[in-house]
Amino acid sequence: MVDLLVTYLEMTEPPSSDACPAPALHATVTRETLGIADYISLYRAVGQSVQWDQRLRMSSSELEDLLANPSTHIHVLRVDGEAAGLCEFTGVGQPAVELTHFGLIPAFQGRRLGPYLLDQSLRAVWSHRPEKLWLHTDTHDHPSAQSVYGRAGFRVYAQRMEMFPD
């Protein structure tokens, strides 16, 4: 087990009316229904450097159920058709929606694509009229994650040390 500082953030109103413009001519964000193999491939490509493993520890049937659940929304950033990142939500349609995974494949970082992916995904989820969106981030996440969330409208509501599997 490893101790990590976990920061919880929430967003209680939709993003401002000014949408974040696409930073690349051929960058798009759309909600996609991914099969297990495509999802795991993208999840690994995005999350390996920040030690994502939650979905890798799920059984195939659990993951299949999660991906098929209508309240799970996966927004994929594509640049010239190539998957470059993902923004995953659970609980869409409920009062509180969790942003469970957000990130870019390392080769696409540093191009202002993350804020664009987050902005477009948040706007899509807010169209379902939740009361709030929330997420947690920890010390393993990308160093700029909290500032990106803050600029998008999230505010810290709790911090604590938690134990996670090593």
N, C-alpha and C positions, 0 to 999 in steps of 0.2 A: 504494500500500500504506500501511496505517496500523498503528502499534504500539499494542497494547492490553495492559493488565495482565489476565491470565487467571488465575482462581482455580479450582482443582479441588477438589471436595468429594465425600465418600462417606458412605454410610449402611450400616452392617453389621448392623443389627438392625431389626426392624419397629418402627413407632411404638408408643408406650406404649399401654396398654389404654384410656386415656381419649380417646375420639374428640372431635375438634373439632366443636362443635355448629354447625348451620346458622345463619348470622347473619341470614338473611332468611327469612321465612315460606315463600316459594315458591322457594327456591334448591335445585337438585338437581345432582348430579354423576353422570353415567353414561358408560360407555364407548360410543362411537358409531363407526359406520363411515361416514365422510364421502366423498362424491364429490369429484373434483378441484375443481370450482367452489366448492362449499361450504367445502372445506378452505382453499383459497387466500383466500377472502373472510374467513374467521375468522382465518387466519394474518396477513393484512395488517392487519386491525382491531386485533389484539393487538400485533403486532410492529413496526408502522410507526414508532412513537415511540421505539423502542429499536433501530432499524436492523436488524431481522431481514431477511435476504435469501437465506439458504441454500436454502430450498425454492423461491424464485422463480427461482433460477439453474438449477434442475433441468429437464430436458426433461419433457414431458408423460408420456412412457412411463416414465421413471425415477420420477416422482412417483406415477404410477398403480401401479407395482410396489411402491413403499414402502408406500402406503396399503393395498394388498391383502395385504401380508406379514402372516402370523399373529403375528409377533413385534412388530409395531408396534401399540401400543395408544394410542388418543386418547380422553382423558376430557374431556368438555365440561361446563362449568358453565353452567347455564341459570337465569335469574331470570325468573319468570313466563313461561317458555317461550322467552325470548329468549337467544341465545348471548351469554355474558358473558366467557368465558375458556376456555383449553384447557391441558391438561397432556398432553404427548406423550412416550411411551417407545419406545425401540427395544431389541431383544434380549430381550423378555419370553420366559421359558422357558429362558433361558441363565443361567449362574452370575452374570454381571455384566450388569446392565440399566442403560442410559443414559437419564436424563431429558433429552431433547433440547430441548424447548420447554415453557415454563411462563409464563403471564401472563394478565392481564385486559385487556379493552378499557378504555381510559382512563376512560370514563364510569362504569365500575363500580369503579374503584379507590377506596380509602379507606373501604370498608364492611366490612372483615374477611372479604371473600369469597375473597381469595387463600389465606390459611391453610386455609380450609375446602376449597377446591378441591384444594390440595396434599395435605392430610390424607386426604381420601377417595380420591384417586388413588393415593397411596402404599399405603394399606391394600389396595386392589384388586391392585396389582402384587405386594405382599409375599405375597398368597395363592398366588402361583406359586412361592414358596420360593426366591428367588434367594439367592446368597451375599452380594451387595452391590448397591446402587444407587449410581450416580455421576452427576455433572454437572459442567459448567464454566460459569462466569459471567465476564463481563468488565466493563470500565469503562463500556460503553454501556448495560448493563442497568439496570433500575430501582434507585434508591439503596437501597431497603429489601430487595432480593432476598436478599442474603447473610444478613441477620438472620432473614428468613422461613425460609430453608433451615436455619439453625442451630436455630431453635425446633422445626423438624420432626424434627431428629435428625441432620442432615448435619454432618460435620466436615471442615475444610480439611485436605488432604493435600499440596497443592503450589500454588505461585504462580510465574508466569513471564511475561515479556514475549513476545508473539507478534505476527507480522505477518498482517494480514488484507487482502483486497481492499478498496479505498476505495469 
